[in-house]
């Protein structure tokens, strides 16, 4: 039995007894109380070590624990079990096999770690307090379906560990899906840019030698597909809704004392010689459900992210005309003091200054679109890689979070831009985004608004469908 101080903190257990110092993300993972965990990370991040530490800690802290490891085949699951055995022996614990299951790890207190091959028939007859699915993206769906009933009798914990392998299978569905109220998922990413275990020179060489899709899957934690078009037709059908009202500039309703008033994100993509300027209004709206939380008796709300206005300007529309139009919109009684205005600042410092001088009753956020990898913050300014903007829009459309008012005057223009928007691999493992035909101005304006809303409201938009106000 572990001393009391180590039983309740796996991080102290790892640091003081095993000599392993987890980083911040790893510490959060080890200490989590979530019963459902999915870890999406690159290889060599340390996911097997984290799972082994958690398994050994649980086995030593609670007698009679049944910990099951499932992977793509027997070799992979036994490799993780061997890592657990090595940690136990480092602690001086006399472990042995259970006499029935190959490479199992039986502890003196009756806890056991059992590795299983990735076959549906191998899942029968086991009960688990902790089920670890290693290299989960390579495990067939039928194995996963056969394995999870192990948790029924114990209400045990489920950990999925993997590097992405495309938009398919249960790992992708869990990562992209919505939570149930009873079993919310802890979704964690492990990217090489977040620590120093992998040298930048190695990553640069990998990027040169791989396609963009391969690199983004292996090191960017992205579920990529080789499809040319970014937004499939089924996403568009799901997003465009006739029941979503458009923004009414003529309304005189007063929202000053409405507790659940909406917040707005307005984004302007500036046009160049051959491009249109484009404006969008994105609405984050809490919607009363008429029900209350059973514990706190507070009212419960749904959250919706709605695109309620789009506007593509004529070619060569003057900058002062754009400033005047945006100012008119932002002085609307529903938007003033409840709006964040994102302006495309790419090579346009003088234009941004004109917007600042207008002193609109909104928060101004200049966004410079870059080909890089990281978001750079400088005061209120943001430099954002184009692929992150597009990825945010891709995420909310794929998950069905974004709802687009089909009755907008230029909804058909937006739909066609989305339909024609492409990703292309270029040399050096990079992705290039843009219109396959026509323009992408509305798409980029929408991407900016969605990226900022997703950055600031992700926690509210995910999780249980009905929640109390933020």
N, C-alpha and C positions, 0 to 999 in steps of 0.2 A: 504494500500500500504506500502511495506517495505521501510525504509529509504534507500537512494541511496547506501550507503556503503555496505549494506547487499544484494542488488539485484544482484550484479555481482560476489559475492564470497560465495558459499554455505558453505565453511569451516568456514569462520568468522561468518556466520549466525548460524551454528551449535554450534560453540564454545561459542559465546558471548550471544546469545539469548536462546539457548536450554541447555547450560551447558554440551554439549557433545564434547569431545576432540577426533577427529578421529586420528588414527595412519597414517603413511605415505601412505600405500596402500589405505586406506579408503579416505584419502584426494585427492589422484589422481583420484579415482573413482568419488567423489563428484564434482570435478572441470572439469571433462572431457567434451570436446566439440564434441566427437564422437556421431554420431546419432545411432550407433549400438553398444551395450555393452553386453557382456556375462560374468557373474561372476560365476566362478567355485570354490566353497569353501565348507569347512566342515560346519556342523551344529553348531550353536552358534558363527559363525564368526562375525555376525552382518549384514548380507545381507538385512534382512527385515528392520532394523533400517536405513541403508544407503538408501534404496529405499524410505522409508517413509520421510526421511529428504529431499531427492531430490524432491519428489512429492510435499511436503508442500512448499518448497522453490519456486518451479516453479509456484505453484498455487497462492502464494502471490505476486510474482514478476511480473506476467503477467496476466492481467485481462482476464477472459473468457476462461481459459485453460480447456480442456477436458482430464482428466487423467484416464485411464482405467486400472484396475487390473484384471488379469486373473490368476487362479490357478487350482489345480486339482479338487476342488469342491468349493461350496459357502462358506463353513466354513473357508477355508484357505484364500480365497480372502478377505472375510469380516474381518478376523483377521488383515490383513495388513491395511485395511481401518480404522479399529479401532485404530491402532497405529498412523495413520495419524491424526485422530480426536484428539487423546490425545496430540500430539505435537502442534496442532493448539490451543487447549485450554490452554496449558502451556504458549503460547504466548499471551493469552488473546483475541484470535480471536473468535467472536461469530459465530460458524458454526452450521449448521443444515442439515437435510436431504433435498433432492431435491423434495420430494413428490411423486416420481415415482419409484426410484430404492432403494431397501432395503439396509440399512446401508451405503448409499451414504453420502458424505461430501460436502456440498455446502458452499462456502466462500462468504463473503459480496461483493467481486468484480466480482462475476459471475463465477469464476472457480469452478470446481466440480471434485471430485474423486469418481469413480463408481466401486465397486467390482462386478465381474461377475462370475457365476459358470462355470466350465470347460465343457461346452456343445457347440457344433457347432452352434446350433440354437440360443443360447444366445448372439452370437457375432453380429447378424444382427442389423442394424439401428444405429450404433454408429460411431462417428468420434473421433479420439484421437490425441492429441498433444504429449502425452507420453503414451506408452503402456508398462506396467510392467507385465511380466509373471513370477510369483513366483512358486517355486518348479517345475521348467520348465521340468525337466526330467520325471516327472510323468504326464505331460499334454499330451494327445493324439495328434498325428500329425495332425489329422483332425481339432482339435480345433485351433491349431497354424495357419494352413492354412486359417481357417475362420476368425481369429482375425487380421492378418497383413493388410488386406485391409482397416482397420480403419485408417491407416496412409497415405493413398494415397492422400487425399485432402490437408492434412496439411504438408506433408513431415516430419512427426513427428519422435520422438525418440522411440527406442525399447530397452528395458532392459530385458535380460533373467537372472534369478537368480536360481541357482540350485546346488545340490550336485550330482555327477555323478551316473548314474544307467546303466552302461554297454554301449557297443558299438552299440547303436541303437538309432533311433529317431532323431528328428530335433536338439536337443541340442548337441548330439555327432557330427552330420553332420556340424553344425555351428562351433563347437570347432575345428574340424579336417580339415575343408574345407578351400578353398582359398577365398580371398576377391574379391569383385568387386571394380573397381576404384572409383565408385560413393559412395559406402557405405562400407568403410573398418570397420572391427569389432575391438573394443577394447576388448581383451581377458585378463581377470585378474584371478589370482589364489589366494585363501586364505587358507594357510596351518597353522596348529597349531604350527609348529616349528617357525613361523615368528613373533610370539608375545607371551605374557605371560598370556593370558586369561584362558588357560586350563593348569592345573597342569601336569607336566611330569608323576607323579604317576598315574593319571587318564588315561593318554594315554597308559602307560605301561600295566595297567590292561585291557584296551580295546584290546590291541594287543594280550594279552594272551588269551582272551576269544573269539576272532573272527578269521575267516579264513583270509589268506593273502589277498584274493580278497575283502572281506568285509572291512577290515581295510584300504586297499589302496583306495577304493571308498569313504568311510566315512571320512577319515582323510588325505589321500594322494592326493586327487583331481585327481585320475586316473580313466579313463574309462576302467575297466577291464572286462574280460570275463573268464569263467571257462574252456575255451578250453585248452587242453593239449599242443598243438603245437603253438608256438609264431607267426610263419610266414605262413599264409594260402597260398594255392597254387595260388589263384587269385592275391595275392601281388607279388608272384614270376613271374607270367606271365606278370604282368604290369611292373616290374622292369627290367627284362632282355631284352635288345634291340639289335638287330643285326645292327642297324644303328649307334650305338655309337662306335667310333673308339677306339682301344686299345692304350695304351701308346707305342710310338715308340722310343726305346732307340737309334736307329741308325740315327734319324733325325738330320739334321744339320741346320734347320731353326733357325733364330735369332729372339727372341721375345723382345729384349732389348728396342726397341722403340715402342712396341705395347701398345697402351693406355689401351686396355682391355685384357691384358695378364692374363692367369689363375693363380690361387694360388693352392698349393698342400698341402695335408695332408698325410704323410706317417706314417703308424703304424706297429709296430712289436710286435706280441704276442710271447713270448719266450716259447719254448717247454721244457718239463721236460722228465723224463725217458721214459714215455709211450706216450708222446704227441709231435706233430710236432711244430716247430716254423713256424710262418706264417707272411707274409708281404703283405700289401695292399698299393695301391696308389690311393688316392681319389682326384679328381680334381674339384675345384670350378671355373666355367667358365662363364663370362659374354659374351653373344652372341648378336652382333648387329642385330637390327630388320630392319634397313633402314628407320625408322620413327623418328620423332622429337616430343618433348613435345610442345603442342600448346601454352603454356604460356612462357616457357623459351627458346624454340627453341633448346634445347639440344637434342642430340641423345638418343634414348631409347634402352634399352638392356633387354634381358631375362637372367635369372640366372639359371644355371643347376649345380646340384651336380652329378658328374659322377664317378663311379668306373671304372678305366681304366687299372688296373694291379693287379693281385693277384699271390702269390707265396707261396706254401707250401713246406718247406724244408724236406729233409730226416730225419728220426728219428736219434737223437743223433748227429746232425750237430754241429760242434764245435762253441763255442762262437766267437772266432776270425774269423772264416769263415763267421759268420753272420755279424760281424762288417764290414768286408771287402766288403761283398755284398751290405749292406746298404750304405756304404760310396761310392761305385761305383755308385749306383743309385742316391744318393744325390748330386754328383758332375756333374750330367747331366746338360747341359746348360739351360734347361727349369726349373729345380728344384732348382739349387743353388741360395740362397738368396731369394727364393720365396716359401720356404717349411717349414712347422712345422713338426718335427719328434717326434712321440709319442712312447715311449718304455715301455713295460710292466716291471715295476720295482718291482712287487710283490715278496718279499723275494730275490731280485737280486741286492743288492747295488753294488757289485763288477762289475757286468755286465754293469750297468749304468755308472760306472766310466770308463770302457774301451771305451764306446761310447763318453764320454766327452773328453777323451784324444785324440780321433781321430780328433777332431776339424773340424767337417764337416761344410760346409757353409749353415747350416740350424739352426732353433731354436729348441733346444732339450727340450722336455717336458716329464719327467718320470711320469708314471701313476701307482700308486699302487691300485690294485683292492681289494675292501673291501666288507664285508657283511653288512655294516652300512646303515645309512640313509642320511648322509650329505657329501658334497664335502668339503675336507679340503685342503687349499692352504698353501704351505710352499715354498716361493721363486718361482722357476719354476716348482717345484714338485706338483703333484695333487694326493690326495687319493680320489678315486671315488667309490661309491657303484656299484656293478655289475648290479643291477637292473636299475640304471640310465643310464649306458652304453647301456644296451639292450633296454631300453625304448626309447632312442634317435633313435636307428636303427629302432625300431618298428614304430616310428612316421613318419620318412621320407619315409619308404616303404609304409606305409598305405596311406599317402597323395600323393603318386606318385612323390615325390620330387627326390628320388634317382633313377638314371638310371645306369644300370650295363651293361658294354660291354659284350655281349653274345659271342663275338669272342675271348675272353681271353683263353689262353692255359689251365687254370685250372678252367674255369667258371663252368664246370659240378661238380667239387668237391665242390665249394662254394654253388652251388644250392642244392646239397644233404645235406650239413651241415645245411643250412637254413631250409630245409624241415624237418630235424630230430631234430631241436633245440626245447627244451621243457621248460615249466615252471611247477614247482611242489610246492604245498603247504606243508609246514612242520610245526611242532608244534610251537606255539608261534606267529602265524600270520605272518610268514615269507615266502618269495618265494625263491625257489632255481631254478637256470637256468643252463642248460647244455645240452649236446648231449644225446638224447635218445638212440642212437646207433652210433658208430663210434666216430668221433672227432668234436670239435667245434672251432678249432684254427683260421680258417679263419673268422668265425663269430665274434670271440672276437677281432681280429685285426680290422675288419671292424667296429665293435661297437665303439672301441676307436677313430678311425678316424672320424666317423660320429658324435660322441658325441662332439668332440672338434670343428668340423666344424659347427655343429648346435648351440653350445654355442656362437660362435663368428659371425655366419652369419645368424642367425635366422631371423633377421629383413629384410635382403635382400632377403631371400628365400621365405618369406611369403609376403602377400600384393599383390598389382597389379602385373599382369604377366609381364608388360613392365614398366621399370623405368629407370631413369638416373643413371649414374655410381655412386658408393658409394663415 
